[in-house]
């Protein structure tokens, strides 16, 4: 195209005559893929307006595009970093949960064994005729001295 020179419709490819509806419908189906790999059909007919053959062809095309994207996927450095960071976070979370559960289980076992030992000690004292000392549950109260226990 030169300045000041006009081209005719024939030169531009805009020939007159002929039904272009088939060519228009074929070129109107544009398949686009977003960053997540989801393919959408833009332009053309809506799904309700498509025949079974057209719908099958469109679905087959979308499936092929998704398969191709999966087969040719090459992870970027950012993807690799995200994967490594996710694995580290998952490992730390597992470790923390494991340590908390172990601490709770140990505490429960120790508490259960302590009760069992104190119960055995109480029975032994009863057999020997020694009175059991009073139980102080508040941490602020001091236990009585040994002379108070005997008397």
SULRAHU-V680637 format. One record per helix or strand. SS is the DSSP state (H for helix, E for strand). FROM is the first residue (numbers start at 1). TO is the last residue. If there is no record, write none. Layout:
# SULRAHU-V680637
ss:SS from:FROM to:TO
ss:SS from:FROM to:TO
This chain:
# SULRAHU-V680637
ss:H from:9 to:12
ss:H from:21 to:28
ss:E from:30 to:33
ss:E from:39 to:42
ss:H from:47 to:49
ss:H from:52 to:71
ss:H from:77 to:128
ss:H from:146 to:150
